[in-house]
Amino acid sequence: MAELATIARPYAEALFKAVGAGDAAAVAQQVSALGAVAAHEQVRQFAVGKRRYEFMEGLIKALSPDEMVGVVLYYTQQPVRPQPVNDAALAARGKTYYDKICFRCHGEQGHGTEQYARIAGQQRDYLRISLKRYRDGKGPRIDPLMAANTRGMNDADIEAVVAYVSSMR
Ligand code: HEC
C-alpha cells in the first residue's frame, strides 16, 4: 500500500500543478474527504469515459491500473480538515436536515460506506455545486437517488446542509 502511494506521488503532484498551486489543498481535501472506494470509482469513470472532462480524462487514461490505485491512495491518505463553523444556527439547521434525510445513505457521521460517498468535512463549494447539480438534474453526473433526495431542497436548505456537512469530522 505504502509503495503504491509512493509510486503515485509524481502523478498526484502533476495533478496538483495542473489545477494550479492555489487549488492543490482543495483537490487533496476533496479526494481525501471522499474516501478511497468512492474516489477510485470516480477515477475509473474518467478512465472509461463515463465521466467526461477532457483534461481529467487525458491525465487519467495515461495511468496504469496500479498507478490509478496509487493516486487514489496518495490523496485519501491526506488528512481531512473539517471546515470551521461560521454560523452556528445555520449549521444546526443543517444538522436537523441531515439527520432526517442524508444520514440514511451517507451515515450518521457522514463517513459513507462502500456504496455511498464519504462527505464529512468536504469543501463547501464542492458540496454546494454537487447538491444543486443533483437537484437541478444538470451536468454530467445525474444520480436518481440524489435527485430524489435533493428535489425538496431550496437554496437555504442547501446552505444549511453545506454549513453542517463541511464541519463534520
Ligand atoms: C438514498 C441514498 C442517498 C441519500 C438519502 C442521500 N444521498 Fe447523497 N449520494 C448518494 C449516491 C448514490 C451518491 C453518488 C452519486 C454519484 O456518483 O454521482 C451520492 C452523492 C452525494 C454527494 C457527492 C459526493 C461526491 O463527492 O461526489 C454529496 C455531496 C451528497 N451525496 C450529499 C447528500 C446530502 C447532503 C444528502 C441529504 C440531503 C444526501 N446526499 C442524501 C445517495 C444518497
Backbone and ligand atoms as CSV (ligand in chain L), in Angstrom:
chain,resi,resn,atom,element,x,y,z
A,1,MET,N,N,0.850,-1.207,0.000
A,1,MET,CA,C,0.000,0.000,0.000
A,1,MET,C,C,0.881,1.251,0.000
A,2,ALA,N,N,1.799,1.283,0.939
A,2,ALA,CA,C,2.662,2.469,1.057
A,2,ALA,C,C,3.460,2.638,-0.239
A,3,GLU,N,N,3.881,1.488,-0.805
A,3,GLU,CA,C,4.675,1.537,-2.014
A,3,GLU,C,C,3.886,2.155,-3.175
A,4,LEU,N,N,2.647,1.716,-3.307
A,4,LEU,CA,C,1.806,2.259,-4.376
A,4,LEU,C,C,1.654,3.761,-4.219
A,5,ALA,N,N,1.445,4.175,-2.986
A,5,ALA,CA,C,1.272,5.608,-2.746
A,5,ALA,C,C,2.536,6.362,-3.146
A,6,THR,N,N,3.691,5.735,-2.944
A,6,THR,CA,C,4.955,6.380,-3.317
A,6,THR,C,C,5.070,6.487,-4.835
A,7,ILE,N,N,4.713,5.388,-5.513
A,7,ILE,CA,C,4.759,5.393,-6.977
A,7,ILE,C,C,3.862,6.510,-7.515
A,8,ALA,N,N,2.734,6.693,-6.852
A,8,ALA,CA,C,1.729,7.613,-7.372
A,8,ALA,C,C,2.055,9.073,-7.118
A,9,ARG,N,N,2.990,9.310,-6.234
A,9,ARG,CA,C,3.233,10.683,-5.821
A,9,ARG,C,C,3.482,11.647,-6.991
A,10,PRO,N,N,4.350,11.279,-7.949
A,10,PRO,CA,C,4.573,12.204,-9.063
A,10,PRO,C,C,3.295,12.521,-9.842
A,11,TYR,N,N,2.435,11.536,-9.992
A,11,TYR,CA,C,1.181,11.782,-10.715
A,11,TYR,C,C,0.285,12.718,-9.915
A,12,ALA,N,N,0.226,12.441,-8.620
A,12,ALA,CA,C,-0.598,13.284,-7.768
A,12,ALA,C,C,-0.087,14.714,-7.792
A,13,GLU,N,N,1.253,14.854,-7.797
A,13,GLU,CA,C,1.814,16.202,-7.806
A,13,GLU,C,C,1.569,16.901,-9.142
A,14,ALA,N,N,1.599,16.107,-10.222
A,14,ALA,CA,C,1.295,16.682,-11.535
A,14,ALA,C,C,-0.142,17.199,-11.547
A,15,LEU,N,N,-1.022,16.433,-10.920
A,15,LEU,CA,C,-2.428,16.857,-10.828
A,15,LEU,C,C,-2.536,18.158,-10.041
A,16,PHE,N,N,-1.842,18.196,-8.918
A,16,PHE,CA,C,-1.813,19.417,-8.094
A,16,PHE,C,C,-1.433,20.614,-8.957
A,17,LYS,N,N,-0.322,20.429,-9.694
A,17,LYS,CA,C,0.207,21.541,-10.501
A,17,LYS,C,C,-0.796,21.927,-11.571
A,18,ALA,N,N,-1.371,20.908,-12.198
A,18,ALA,CA,C,-2.266,21.161,-13.324
A,18,ALA,C,C,-3.476,21.985,-12.898
A,19,VAL,N,N,-3.948,21.778,-11.684
A,19,VAL,CA,C,-5.118,22.544,-11.259
A,19,VAL,C,C,-4.707,23.899,-10.688
A,20,GLY,N,N,-3.411,24.174,-10.665
A,20,GLY,CA,C,-2.938,25.456,-10.143
A,20,GLY,C,C,-2.618,25.305,-8.673
A,21,ALA,N,N,-1.456,25.790,-8.284
A,21,ALA,CA,C,-0.974,25.567,-6.916
A,21,ALA,C,C,-1.994,26.014,-5.875
A,22,GLY,N,N,-2.731,27.079,-6.205
A,22,GLY,CA,C,-3.689,27.625,-5.248
A,22,GLY,C,C,-4.786,26.640,-4.894
A,23,ASP,N,N,-5.076,25.754,-5.826
A,23,ASP,CA,C,-6.176,24.822,-5.597
A,23,ASP,C,C,-5.716,23.462,-5.082
A,24,ALA,N,N,-4.410,23.294,-4.916
A,24,ALA,CA,C,-3.882,21.971,-4.556
A,24,ALA,C,C,-4.514,21.452,-3.270
A,25,ALA,N,N,-4.585,22.300,-2.267
A,25,ALA,CA,C,-5.137,21.855,-0.984
A,25,ALA,C,C,-6.604,21.476,-1.145
A,26,ALA,N,N,-7.294,22.226,-1.988
A,26,ALA,CA,C,-8.717,21.943,-2.200
A,26,ALA,C,C,-8.910,20.588,-2.870
A,27,VAL,N,N,-8.057,20.288,-3.824
A,27,VAL,CA,C,-8.174,18.994,-4.510
A,27,VAL,C,C,-7.903,17.859,-3.522
A,28,ALA,N,N,-6.843,18.008,-2.743
A,28,ALA,CA,C,-6.495,16.969,-1.766
A,28,ALA,C,C,-7.644,16.779,-0.791
A,29,GLN,N,N,-8.224,17.889,-0.383
A,29,GLN,CA,C,-9.333,17.826,0.579
A,29,GLN,C,C,-10.527,17.108,-0.041
A,30,GLN,N,N,-10.824,17.446,-1.288
A,30,GLN,CA,C,-11.973,16.824,-1.949
A,30,GLN,C,C,-11.801,15.315,-2.039
A,31,VAL,N,N,-10.620,14.904,-2.466
A,31,VAL,CA,C,-10.424,13.479,-2.681
A,31,VAL,C,C,-10.305,12.752,-1.352
A,32,SER,N,N,-9.637,13.350,-0.367
A,32,SER,CA,C,-9.491,12.637,0.902
A,32,SER,C,C,-10.824,12.567,1.631
A,33,ALA,N,N,-11.652,13.595,1.483
A,33,ALA,CA,C,-12.965,13.564,2.138
A,33,ALA,C,C,-13.851,12.494,1.507
A,34,LEU,N,N,-13.619,12.217,0.257
A,34,LEU,CA,C,-14.460,11.290,-0.485
A,34,LEU,C,C,-14.274,9.841,-0.020
A,35,GLY,N,N,-13.100,9.485,0.401
A,35,GLY,CA,C,-12.829,8.098,0.788
A,35,GLY,C,C,-12.306,7.313,-0.404
A,36,ALA,N,N,-11.535,6.287,-0.129
A,36,ALA,CA,C,-10.787,5.597,-1.182
A,36,ALA,C,C,-11.695,4.924,-2.211
A,37,VAL,N,N,-12.747,4.252,-1.745
A,37,VAL,CA,C,-13.571,3.484,-2.683
A,37,VAL,C,C,-14.294,4.422,-3.653
A,38,ALA,N,N,-14.911,5.460,-3.105
A,38,ALA,CA,C,-15.649,6.401,-3.956
A,38,ALA,C,C,-14.695,7.155,-4.868
A,39,ALA,N,N,-13.524,7.523,-4.354
A,39,ALA,CA,C,-12.563,8.262,-5.177
A,39,ALA,C,C,-12.081,7.383,-6.323
A,40,HIS,N,N,-11.819,6.117,-6.015
A,40,HIS,CA,C,-11.355,5.221,-7.073
A,40,HIS,C,C,-12.431,5.044,-8.135
A,41,GLU,N,N,-13.678,4.954,-7.713
A,41,GLU,CA,C,-14.774,4.811,-8.662
A,41,GLU,C,C,-14.841,6.025,-9.600
A,42,GLN,N,N,-14.631,7.206,-9.044
A,42,GLN,CA,C,-14.675,8.409,-9.892
A,42,GLN,C,C,-13.529,8.403,-10.901
A,43,VAL,N,N,-12.351,8.018,-10.425
A,43,VAL,CA,C,-11.202,7.964,-11.327
A,43,VAL,C,C,-11.467,6.940,-12.428
A,44,ARG,N,N,-12.029,5.785,-12.039
A,44,ARG,CA,C,-12.343,4.741,-13.004
A,44,ARG,C,C,-13.336,5.255,-14.058
A,45,GLN,N,N,-14.311,6.025,-13.591
A,45,GLN,CA,C,-15.311,6.549,-14.529
A,45,GLN,C,C,-14.686,7.493,-15.556
A,46,PHE,N,N,-13.693,8.269,-15.119
A,46,PHE,CA,C,-12.972,9.103,-16.087
A,46,PHE,C,C,-12.237,8.205,-17.070
A,47,ALA,N,N,-11.620,7.149,-16.540
A,47,ALA,CA,C,-10.783,6.279,-17.374
A,47,ALA,C,C,-11.605,5.593,-18.457
A,48,VAL,N,N,-12.839,5.211,-18.147
A,48,VAL,CA,C,-13.658,4.511,-19.145
A,48,VAL,C,C,-14.568,5.471,-19.923
A,49,GLY,N,N,-14.430,6.764,-19.647
A,49,GLY,CA,C,-15.181,7.764,-20.405
A,49,GLY,C,C,-16.626,7.928,-19.950
A,50,LYS,N,N,-16.950,7.384,-18.764
A,50,LYS,CA,C,-18.318,7.522,-18.268
A,50,LYS,C,C,-18.520,8.913,-17.679
A,51,ARG,N,N,-17.468,9.422,-17.049
A,51,ARG,CA,C,-17.499,10.791,-16.573
A,51,ARG,C,C,-16.615,11.594,-17.498
A,52,ARG,N,N,-17.109,12.703,-18.032
A,52,ARG,CA,C,-16.383,13.428,-19.059
A,52,ARG,C,C,-15.839,14.744,-18.544
A,53,TYR,N,N,-14.564,14.947,-18.761
A,53,TYR,CA,C,-13.934,16.247,-18.557
A,53,TYR,C,C,-12.575,16.064,-19.193
A,54,GLU,N,N,-12.449,16.677,-20.380
A,54,GLU,CA,C,-11.347,16.372,-21.269
A,54,GLU,C,C,-10.002,16.330,-20.551
A,55,PHE,N,N,-9.754,17.353,-19.750
A,55,PHE,CA,C,-8.460,17.461,-19.106
A,55,PHE,C,C,-8.194,16.280,-18.163
A,56,MET,N,N,-9.193,15.928,-17.347
A,56,MET,CA,C,-9.019,14.831,-16.390
A,56,MET,C,C,-8.901,13.490,-17.120
A,57,GLU,N,N,-9.707,13.326,-18.181
A,57,GLU,CA,C,-9.656,12.064,-18.921
A,57,GLU,C,C,-8.268,11.802,-19.483
A,58,GLY,N,N,-7.687,12.824,-20.089
A,58,GLY,CA,C,-6.365,12.691,-20.692
A,58,GLY,C,C,-5.355,12.258,-19.648
A,59,LEU,N,N,-5.418,12.915,-18.522
A,59,LEU,CA,C,-4.469,12.653,-17.445
A,59,LEU,C,C,-4.635,11.230,-16.906
A,60,ILE,N,N,-5.882,10.847,-16.685
A,60,ILE,CA,C,-6.152,9.576,-16.012
A,60,ILE,C,C,-5.942,8.389,-16.943
A,61,LYS,N,N,-6.252,8.585,-18.237
A,61,LYS,CA,C,-6.066,7.475,-19.185
A,61,LYS,C,C,-4.598,7.106,-19.330
A,62,ALA,N,N,-3.704,8.032,-18.989
A,62,ALA,CA,C,-2.277,7.746,-19.102
A,62,ALA,C,C,-1.781,6.896,-17.930
A,63,LEU,N,N,-2.631,6.663,-16.938
A,63,LEU,CA,C,-2.205,5.895,-15.768
A,63,LEU,C,C,-2.471,4.406,-15.962
A,64,SER,N,N,-1.571,3.566,-15.447
A,64,SER,CA,C,-1.855,2.130,-15.401
A,64,SER,C,C,-2.821,1.905,-14.235
A,65,PRO,N,N,-3.488,0.735,-14.198
A,65,PRO,CA,C,-4.409,0.491,-13.078
A,65,PRO,C,C,-3.720,0.627,-11.711
A,66,ASP,N,N,-2.479,0.160,-11.595
A,66,ASP,CA,C,-1.757,0.289,-10.327
A,66,ASP,C,C,-1.524,1.743,-9.961
A,67,GLU,N,N,-1.144,2.513,-10.977
A,67,GLU,CA,C,-0.883,3.932,-10.711
A,67,GLU,C,C,-2.170,4.638,-10.291
A,68,MET,N,N,-3.274,4.198,-10.907
A,68,MET,CA,C,-4.570,4.785,-10.579
A,68,MET,C,C,-4.901,4.543,-9.099
A,69,VAL,N,N,-4.696,3.304,-8.680
A,69,VAL,CA,C,-4.934,2.972,-7.270
A,69,VAL,C,C,-3.987,3.791,-6.394
A,70,GLY,N,N,-2.745,3.903,-6.851
A,70,GLY,CA,C,-1.756,4.654,-6.083
A,70,GLY,C,C,-2.132,6.108,-5.903
A,71,VAL,N,N,-2.620,6.739,-6.984
A,71,VAL,CA,C,-3.019,8.149,-6.896
A,71,VAL,C,C,-4.136,8.308,-5.866
A,72,VAL,N,N,-5.088,7.367,-5.934
A,72,VAL,CA,C,-6.216,7.433,-5.003
A,72,VAL,C,C,-5.724,7.271,-3.561
A,73,LEU,N,N,-4.827,6.300,-3.369
A,73,LEU,CA,C,-4.296,6.088,-2.016
A,73,LEU,C,C,-3.554,7.319,-1.530
A,74,TYR,N,N,-2.762,7.887,-2.432
A,74,TYR,CA,C,-1.978,9.059,-2.044
A,74,TYR,C,C,-2.906,10.158,-1.523
A,75,TYR,N,N,-3.943,10.430,-2.296
A,75,TYR,CA,C,-4.854,11.510,-1.907
A,75,TYR,C,C,-5.656,11.154,-0.660
A,76,THR,N,N,-6.129,9.897,-0.607
A,76,THR,CA,C,-7.018,9.576,0.506
A,76,THR,C,C,-6.241,9.423,1.818
A,77,GLN,N,N,-4.905,9.367,1.724
A,77,GLN,CA,C,-4.121,9.361,2.961
A,77,GLN,C,C,-3.914,10.768,3.510
A,78,GLN,N,N,-4.227,11.769,2.712
A,78,GLN,CA,C,-4.113,13.143,3.209
A,78,GLN,C,C,-5.207,13.360,4.262
A,79,PRO,N,N,-4.878,14.076,5.319
A,79,PRO,CA,C,-5.898,14.267,6.354
A,79,PRO,C,C,-7.064,15.116,5.857
A,80,VAL,N,N,-8.270,14.806,6.328
A,80,VAL,CA,C,-9.438,15.640,6.031
A,80,VAL,C,C,-9.464,16.750,7.085
A,81,ARG,N,N,-9.575,17.966,6.626
A,81,ARG,CA,C,-9.648,19.077,7.583
A,81,ARG,C,C,-11.054,19.660,7.573
A,82,PRO,N,N,-11.835,19.367,8.621
A,82,PRO,CA,C,-13.191,19.921,8.668
A,82,PRO,C,C,-13.147,21.453,8.617
A,83,GLN,N,N,-14.149,22.031,7.996
A,83,GLN,CA,C,-14.211,23.496,7.872
A,83,GLN,C,C,-14.770,24.092,9.163
A,84,PRO,N,N,-14.322,25.287,9.520
A,84,PRO,CA,C,-14.859,25.911,10.737
A,84,PRO,C,C,-16.336,26.283,10.564
A,85,VAL,N,N,-17.069,26.272,11.660
A,85,VAL,CA,C,-18.472,26.703,11.618
A,85,VAL,C,C,-18.498,28.226,11.796
A,86,ASN,N,N,-19.003,28.947,10.795
A,86,ASN,CA,C,-19.072,30.406,10.898
A,86,ASN,C,C,-20.409,30.856,11.459
A,87,ASP,N,N,-21.420,30.035,11.271
A,87,ASP,CA,C,-22.766,30.420,11.682
A,87,ASP,C,C,-23.396,29.195,12.351
A,88,ALA,N,N,-23.383,29.194,13.688
A,88,ALA,CA,C,-23.796,28.000,14.437
A,88,ALA,C,C,-25.273,27.672,14.214
A,89,ALA,N,N,-26.110,28.707,14.090
A,89,ALA,CA,C,-27.552,28.468,13.904
A,89,ALA,C,C,-27.801,27.802,12.547
A,90,LEU,N,N,-27.071,28.286,11.548
A,90,LEU,CA,C,-27.209,27.711,10.193
A,90,LEU,C,C,-26.767,26.243,10.201
A,91,ALA,N,N,-25.630,25.975,10.821
A,91,ALA,CA,C,-25.121,24.599,10.874
A,91,ALA,C,C,-26.086,23.696,11.653
A,92,ALA,N,N,-26.733,24.244,12.684
A,92,ALA,CA,C,-27.682,23.451,13.475
A,92,ALA,C,C,-28.904,23.087,12.624
A,93,ARG,N,N,-29.352,24.046,11.805
A,93,ARG,CA,C,-30.465,23.736,10.889
A,93,ARG,C,C,-30.042,22.657,9.905
A,94,GLY,N,N,-28.814,22.769,9.452
A,94,GLY,CA,C,-28.286,21.779,8.519
A,94,GLY,C,C,-28.237,20.400,9.151
A,95,LYS,N,N,-27.880,20.337,10.426
A,95,LYS,CA,C,-27.809,19.040,11.121
A,95,LYS,C,C,-29.198,18.406,11.205
A,96,THR,N,N,-30.201,19.228,11.503
A,96,THR,CA,C,-31.568,18.710,11.575
A,96,THR,C,C,-31.964,18.092,10.235
A,97,TYR,N,N,-31.653,18.818,9.163
A,97,TYR,CA,C,-31.988,18.339,7.826
A,97,TYR,C,C,-31.225,17.047,7.529
A,98,TYR,N,N,-29.945,17.080,7.833
A,98,TYR,CA,C,-29.081,15.928,7.567
A,98,TYR,C,C,-29.590,14.690,8.302
A,99,ASP,N,N,-29.930,14.870,9.566
A,99,ASP,CA,C,-30.331,13.733,10.400
A,99,ASP,C,C,-31.697,13.177,10.000
A,100,LYS,N,N,-32.426,13.953,9.218
A,100,LYS,CA,C,-33.721,13.470,8.741
A,100,LYS,C,C,-33.552,12.656,7.449
A,101,ILE,N,N,-32.665,13.114,6.580
A,101,ILE,CA,C,-32.623,12.572,5.220
A,101,ILE,C,C,-31.282,11.938,4.833
A,102,CYS,N,N,-30.223,12.684,4.984
A,102,CYS,CA,C,-28.954,12.292,4.353
A,102,CYS,C,C,-28.268,11.127,5.054
A,103,PHE,N,N,-28.454,11.029,6.367
A,103,PHE,CA,C,-27.739,10.004,7.158
A,103,PHE,C,C,-28.049,8.603,6.662
A,104,ARG,N,N,-29.232,8.428,6.035
A,104,ARG,CA,C,-29.640,7.077,5.629
A,104,ARG,C,C,-28.611,6.440,4.701
A,105,CYS,N,N,-28.031,7.237,3.833
A,105,CYS,CA,C,-27.042,6.669,2.918
A,105,CYS,C,C,-25.607,7.049,3.301
A,106,HIS,N,N,-25.409,8.300,3.679
A,106,HIS,CA,C,-24.029,8.755,3.914
A,106,HIS,C,C,-23.575,8.500,5.350
A,107,GLY,N,N,-24.466,7.975,6.197
A,107,GLY,CA,C,-24.081,7.626,7.560
A,107,GLY,C,C,-24.251,8.780,8.530
A,108,GLU,N,N,-24.457,8.440,9.809
A,108,GLU,CA,C,-24.683,9.488,10.821
A,108,GLU,C,C,-23.523,10.462,10.899
A,109,GLN,N,N,-22.296,9.944,10.671
A,109,GLN,CA,C,-21.114,10.805,10.763
A,109,GLN,C,C,-20.685,11.321,9.391
A,110,GLY,N,N,-21.433,10.974,8.354
A,110,GLY,CA,C,-21.065,11.420,7.003
A,110,GLY,C,C,-19.880,10.662,6.425
A,111,HIS,N,N,-19.538,9.519,7.042
A,111,HIS,CA,C,-18.354,8.782,6.588
A,111,HIS,C,C,-18.635,7.852,5.417
A,112,GLY,N,N,-19.916,7.742,5.033
A,112,GLY,CA,C,-20.264,6.941,3.862
A,112,GLY,C,C,-20.034,5.451,4.080
A,113,THR,N,N,-20.174,4.701,3.000
A,113,THR,CA,C,-19.984,3.256,3.032
A,113,THR,C,C,-19.273,2.897,1.736
A,114,GLU,N,N,-19.124,1.614,1.480
A,114,GLU,CA,C,-18.512,1.215,0.207
A,114,GLU,C,C,-19.369,1.688,-0.960
A,115,GLN,N,N,-20.651,1.816,-0.714
A,115,GLN,CA,C,-21.590,2.160,-1.774
A,115,GLN,C,C,-21.796,3.673,-1.909
A,116,TYR,N,N,-21.782,4.375,-0.772
A,116,TYR,CA,C,-22.093,5.803,-0.780
A,116,TYR,C,C,-20.892,6.625,-0.346
A,117,ALA,N,N,-20.720,7.753,-0.999
A,117,ALA,CA,C,-19.534,8.581,-0.779
A,117,ALA,C,C,-19.453,9.116,0.644
A,118,ARG,N,N,-18.229,9.233,1.123
A,118,ARG,CA,C,-17.969,9.973,2.350
A,118,ARG,C,C,-18.138,11.455,2.006
A,119,ILE,N,N,-18.815,12.222,2.842
A,119,ILE,CA,C,-18.980,13.656,2.551
A,119,ILE,C,C,-18.554,14.536,3.724
A,120,ALA,N,N,-18.270,13.929,4.901
A,120,ALA,CA,C,-17.885,14.713,6.084
A,120,ALA,C,C,-16.639,15.548,5.801
A,121,GLY,N,N,-16.689,16.825,6.145
A,121,GLY,CA,C,-15.523,17.693,6.014
A,121,GLY,C,C,-15.231,18.118,4.590
A,122,GLN,N,N,-16.155,17.875,3.691
A,122,GLN,CA,C,-15.938,18.211,2.282
A,122,GLN,C,C,-15.937,19.733,2.099
A,123,GLN,N,N,-15.275,20.178,1.045
A,123,GLN,CA,C,-15.229,21.606,0.701
A,123,GLN,C,C,-16.628,22.163,0.474
A,124,ARG,N,N,-16.849,23.391,0.946
A,124,ARG,CA,C,-18.190,23.978,0.826
A,124,ARG,C,C,-18.623,24.146,-0.628
A,125,ASP,N,N,-17.740,24.698,-1.454
A,125,ASP,CA,C,-18.119,24.949,-2.857
A,125,ASP,C,C,-18.489,23.643,-3.556
A,126,TYR,N,N,-17.703,22.624,-3.264
A,126,TYR,CA,C,-17.937,21.324,-3.897
A,126,TYR,C,C,-19.293,20.774,-3.476
A,127,LEU,N,N,-19.619,20.887,-2.190
A,127,LEU,CA,C,-20.916,20.407,-1.690
A,127,LEU,C,C,-22.062,21.172,-2.333
A,128,ARG,N,N,-21.919,22.499,-2.345
A,128,ARG,CA,C,-22.988,23.360,-2.872
A,128,ARG,C,C,-23.242,23.045,-4.345
A,129,ILE,N,N,-22.151,22.990,-5.114
A,129,ILE,CA,C,-22.289,22.735,-6.553
A,129,ILE,C,C,-22.891,21.350,-6.776
A,130,SER,N,N,-22.409,20.349,-6.012
A,130,SER,CA,C,-22.919,18.982,-6.190
A,130,SER,C,C,-24.409,18.914,-5.885
A,131,LEU,N,N,-24.813,19.504,-4.759
A,131,LEU,CA,C,-26.224,19.396,-4.361
A,131,LEU,C,C,-27.133,20.088,-5.369
A,132,LYS,N,N,-26.717,21.264,-5.856
A,132,LYS,CA,C,-27.553,21.973,-6.837
A,132,LYS,C,C,-27.612,21.201,-8.151
A,133,ARG,N,N,-26.494,20.600,-8.509
A,133,ARG,CA,C,-26.452,19.847,-9.766
A,133,ARG,C,C,-27.371,18.624,-9.697
A,134,TYR,N,N,-27.338,17.920,-8.574
A,134,TYR,CA,C,-28.229,16.764,-8.438
A,134,TYR,C,C,-29.689,17.235,-8.434
A,135,ARG,N,N,-29.956,18.304,-7.685
A,135,ARG,CA,C,-31.335,18.783,-7.582
A,135,ARG,C,C,-31.863,19.237,-8.938
A,136,ASP,N,N,-31.027,19.996,-9.665
A,136,ASP,CA,C,-31.494,20.585,-10.923
A,136,ASP,C,C,-31.352,19.620,-12.101
A,137,GLY,N,N,-30.730,18.474,-11.862
A,137,GLY,CA,C,-30.571,17.485,-12.927
A,137,GLY,C,C,-29.706,17.970,-14.069
A,138,LYS,N,N,-28.721,18.854,-13.745
A,138,LYS,CA,C,-27.864,19.424,-14.790
A,138,LYS,C,C,-26.484,18.830,-14.723
A,139,GLY,N,N,-25.808,18.800,-15.865
A,139,GLY,CA,C,-24.415,18.372,-15.892
A,139,GLY,C,C,-24.299,16.872,-16.069
A,140,PRO,N,N,-23.053,16.392,-16.081
A,140,PRO,CA,C,-22.799,15.007,-16.452
A,140,PRO,C,C,-23.164,14.007,-15.355
A,141,ARG,N,N,-23.128,14.419,-14.094
A,141,ARG,CA,C,-23.372,13.440,-13.038
A,141,ARG,C,C,-24.770,13.591,-12.487
A,142,ILE,N,N,-25.664,12.803,-13.045
A,142,ILE,CA,C,-27.043,12.816,-12.577
A,142,ILE,C,C,-27.252,11.481,-11.893
A,143,ASP,N,N,-27.761,11.499,-10.686
A,143,ASP,CA,C,-27.945,10.259,-9.941
A,143,ASP,C,C,-29.382,10.217,-9.432
A,144,PRO,N,N,-30.120,9.156,-9.762
A,144,PRO,CA,C,-31.542,9.135,-9.380
A,144,PRO,C,C,-31.769,9.202,-7.865
A,145,LEU,N,N,-30.890,8.555,-7.080
A,145,LEU,CA,C,-31.071,8.598,-5.619
A,145,LEU,C,C,-30.868,10.009,-5.094
A,146,MET,N,N,-29.803,10.663,-5.585
A,146,MET,CA,C,-29.530,12.028,-5.122
A,146,MET,C,C,-30.568,13.005,-5.661
A,147,ALA,N,N,-31.056,12.763,-6.877
A,147,ALA,CA,C,-32.094,13.641,-7.429
A,147,ALA,C,C,-33.324,13.573,-6.532
A,148,ALA,N,N,-33.714,12.349,-6.149
A,148,ALA,CA,C,-34.909,12.182,-5.315
A,148,ALA,C,C,-34.718,12.845,-3.954
A,149,ASN,N,N,-33.490,12.794,-3.430
A,149,ASN,CA,C,-33.257,13.304,-2.079
A,149,ASN,C,C,-32.873,14.780,-2.020
A,150,THR,N,N,-32.719,15.427,-3.161
A,150,THR,CA,C,-32.424,16.862,-3.151
A,150,THR,C,C,-33.571,17.663,-3.777
A,151,ARG,N,N,-34.550,16.963,-4.353
A,151,ARG,CA,C,-35.639,17.636,-5.057
A,151,ARG,C,C,-36.342,18.644,-4.142
A,152,GLY,N,N,-36.529,18.275,-2.875
A,152,GLY,CA,C,-37.263,19.140,-1.952
A,152,GLY,C,C,-36.426,20.241,-1.324
A,153,MET,N,N,-35.162,20.363,-1.706
A,153,MET,CA,C,-34.295,21.352,-1.050
A,153,MET,C,C,-34.403,22.710,-1.738
A,154,ASN,N,N,-34.610,23.778,-0.954
A,154,ASN,CA,C,-34.445,25.108,-1.537
A,154,ASN,C,C,-33.012,25.565,-1.253
A,155,ASP,N,N,-32.628,26.736,-1.795
A,155,ASP,CA,C,-31.234,27.173,-1.661
A,155,ASP,C,C,-30.841,27.353,-0.196
A,156,ALA,N,N,-31.803,27.771,0.639
A,156,ALA,CA,C,-31.499,27.968,2.062
A,156,ALA,C,C,-31.215,26.620,2.743
A,157,ASP,N,N,-31.967,25.585,2.375
A,157,ASP,CA,C,-31.704,24.248,2.919
A,157,ASP,C,C,-30.293,23.806,2.528
A,158,ILE,N,N,-29.946,24.077,1.266
A,158,ILE,CA,C,-28.621,23.667,0.790
A,158,ILE,C,C,-27.534,24.386,1.575
A,159,GLU,N,N,-27.695,25.700,1.796
A,159,GLU,CA,C,-26.681,26.447,2.556
A,159,GLU,C,C,-26.531,25.870,3.961
A,160,ALA,N,N,-27.655,25.502,4.589
A,160,ALA,CA,C,-27.605,24.962,5.952
A,160,ALA,C,C,-26.887,23.607,5.955
A,161,VAL,N,N,-27.239,22.746,5.017
A,161,VAL,CA,C,-26.616,21.415,4.954
A,161,VAL,C,C,-25.124,21.544,4.634
A,162,VAL,N,N,-24.781,22.482,3.759
A,162,VAL,CA,C,-23.366,22.701,3.419
A,162,VAL,C,C,-22.596,23.129,4.668
A,163,ALA,N,N,-23.184,24.033,5.460
A,163,ALA,CA,C,-22.504,24.514,6.674
A,163,ALA,C,C,-22.256,23.353,7.637
A,164,TYR,N,N,-23.234,22.464,7.754
A,164,TYR,CA,C,-23.085,21.341,8.684
A,164,TYR,C,C,-22.127,20.270,8.158
A,165,VAL,N,N,-22.368,19.814,6.929
A,165,VAL,CA,C,-21.572,18.693,6.396
A,165,VAL,C,C,-20.088,19.074,6.303
A,166,SER,N,N,-19.800,20.326,5.900
A,166,SER,CA,C,-18.400,20.731,5.753
A,166,SER,C,C,-17.680,20.756,7.105
A,167,SER,N,N,-18.450,20.851,8.192
A,167,SER,CA,C,-17.822,20.908,9.517
A,167,SER,C,C,-17.746,19.530,10.181
A,168,MET,N,N,-18.364,18.499,9.561
A,168,MET,CA,C,-18.350,17.167,10.178
A,168,MET,C,C,-16.940,16.583,10.133
A,169,ARG,N,N,-16.606,15.792,11.168
A,169,ARG,CA,C,-15.272,15.182,11.206
A,169,ARG,C,C,-15.336,13.738,10.793
L,1,HEC,C1,C,-30.884,7.009,-0.862
L,1,HEC,C2,C,-29.462,7.265,-0.657
L,1,HEC,C3,C,-28.979,8.702,-0.550
L,1,HEC,C4,C,-29.484,9.707,0.241
L,1,HEC,C5,C,-30.659,9.664,1.214
L,1,HEC,C6,C,-28.612,10.857,0.018
L,1,HEC,N1,N,-27.621,10.537,-0.860
L,1,HEC,FE1,FE,-26.048,11.720,-1.423
L,1,HEC,N2,N,-25.408,10.309,-2.704
L,1,HEC,C7,C,-25.989,9.085,-2.904
L,1,HEC,C8,C,-25.335,8.404,-4.014
L,1,HEC,C9,C,-25.687,7.055,-4.579
L,1,HEC,C10,C,-24.305,9.291,-4.451
L,1,HEC,C11,C,-23.290,9.062,-5.572
L,1,HEC,C12,C,-23.823,9.596,-6.866
L,1,HEC,C13,C,-22.751,9.850,-7.897
L,1,HEC,O1,O,-21.811,9.048,-8.044
L,1,HEC,O2,O,-22.830,10.898,-8.559
L,1,HEC,C14,C,-24.386,10.469,-3.607
L,1,HEC,C15,C,-23.545,11.551,-3.745
L,1,HEC,C16,C,-23.575,12.652,-2.908
L,1,HEC,C17,C,-22.633,13.749,-2.972
L,1,HEC,C18,C,-21.478,13.867,-3.942
L,1,HEC,C19,C,-20.331,13.076,-3.411
L,1,HEC,C20,C,-19.104,13.326,-4.221
L,1,HEC,O3,O,-18.111,13.648,-3.599
L,1,HEC,O4,O,-19.153,13.244,-5.436
L,1,HEC,C21,C,-22.971,14.636,-1.999
L,1,HEC,C22,C,-22.280,15.945,-1.668
L,1,HEC,C23,C,-24.145,14.102,-1.343
L,1,HEC,N3,N,-24.485,12.898,-1.920
L,1,HEC,C24,C,-24.800,14.714,-0.308
L,1,HEC,C25,C,-26.033,14.301,0.199
L,1,HEC,C26,C,-26.846,15.088,1.117
L,1,HEC,C27,C,-26.434,16.431,1.702
L,1,HEC,C28,C,-27.982,14.381,1.343
L,1,HEC,C29,C,-29.197,14.803,2.129
L,1,HEC,C30,C,-29.882,15.994,1.622
L,1,HEC,C31,C,-27.867,13.120,0.584
L,1,HEC,N4,N,-26.679,13.126,-0.104
L,1,HEC,C32,C,-28.798,12.096,0.615
L,1,HEC,C33,C,-27.031,8.545,-2.169
L,1,HEC,C34,C,-27.811,9.237,-1.254
